[in-house]
Amino acid sequence: MNRNFSIVPKILFQNPGMSFQLAKTFGKTLKANIIDRNLLDGISKELNLIYFRITPLCNLRCVMCGQRGDKGVLKGEYAIEESKKIIPLERYKTLVDEITPGKPIFYMWGGEPFMYPDFMDLAKYIISKKCILSVNTNGTFLKKEAERIVKDKWHALFVSLDGFEDINDRIRGKGSYRRVIEGFKEINRQKKLQNSTLPHMGIVTTVSNLNYMYLDKLVSAVKDFDLSWHFINLGTYSNDNIVQKHTAFMKDKLDTDIYCLEAYNTGYNEGIDGIAFGKILDKIHSLKPGYPIVTVPAINPEKITEYYSNLETVIRDQCPVPWSQCNIDYNGDVHFCADYPDYILGNIRHDNLYDILNNERAVKFRKTLKESENGLFPGCVRCYQNMLFGHKVGGY
């Protein structure tokens, strides 16, 4: 199976400056994982990737989503009330000014990031500071904003699609597939009109028992859209036992009550046949769409069934994320874990981000994580960030 770095060659050929910046970021991340993590006693001097969950609002209701899905924590009136707490554009600009000397990668998501009122202006401001901008979107706003996206030279679009039309719309909502395809077409049309290679564009698919047997149809349908990658996310899943263990652990070690992990205790992992899915993945790769297809995590095909049926089996350990990354929530809260924002380090409304990332709470979190069994907390075993960045356990 392809690994994360397999997306680099196309970017290197089309945008060498972007590739050079990515290489520097990867180098600094490696330094943080080796030196800061092991020698600095809970301190980190690197900040290379920043996630912004910029809004709690979304126009779709994807069934497995930890925010808006069956057990999601940001739904209905609650999400509407929370949206009143969003950080204003001017504070974000100040924040960008504070952190851009280090040239981190900005990764914007939501909710649906296009529902942040000043999103296009914020994106342009980040790019004006010569930083890489990546946007994770459900793709339903791409057609409307395509001309400006290309004009402003966004770097990367990670677009969510979970299957060919009928499967995707069952999971994400009626009409969502066609809106994404229309967005792809308009982005590509604008790139030709404006003679641009940016943005690079790719798909992110979340695997569930609703779609895993049909992903080859999706790859066949989108292979002519000049994509740069297709990430197949094996999924963030939990169960009752993991939730109970993580709840007790976080209370005992970090005096924190958790609420987010239960949102991934959905059952959409149940019944996935790893052997059958492995054959689907083989078929997908045989289609040779012209861009890398990467599973997250890259996994031994013989272990796919175990990934879904034995959720407590560790396949990635020694999570390095807190030593080079952070997440900023829509209300300004800062935390290390994207999907589990229970342990709050501070808030950018009141404090400098760099001060927050090495304050007492941040140091305690890093030390506790490093000292924990396998360098993980109980709830980390299928966390997407750990699947993407964690150390591969032998045999998996």
Secondary structure, 3 states (H helix, E strand, C coil): CECHHHHHHHHHHHCHHHHHHHHHHHHHHHHHHHHHHHHCCCCCCCCCEEEEECCCCCCCCCCCCCCCCCCCCCCHHHHHHHHHHCCCHHHHHHHHHHHHHHCCEEEEECCCHHHCCCHHHHHHHHHHCCCCEEEEECCCCHHHHHHHHHHCCCCEEEEECCCCHHHHHHHHCCCHHHHHHHHHHHHHHHHHHCCCCCCEEEEEEECCCCCHHHHHHHHHHHCCCCCCEEEEECCCCCCHHHHHHHHHHHHHHHCCCCCCHHHHCCCCCCCCCHHHHHHHHHHHHHCCCCCCEEEECCCCHHHHHHHHHCCCCCCEECCCHHHCEEEECCCCEEECCCCCCCCCCEECCCCCHHHHHCCHHHHHHHHHHHHCHHHCCHHHCCCHHHHHHCEECCCC
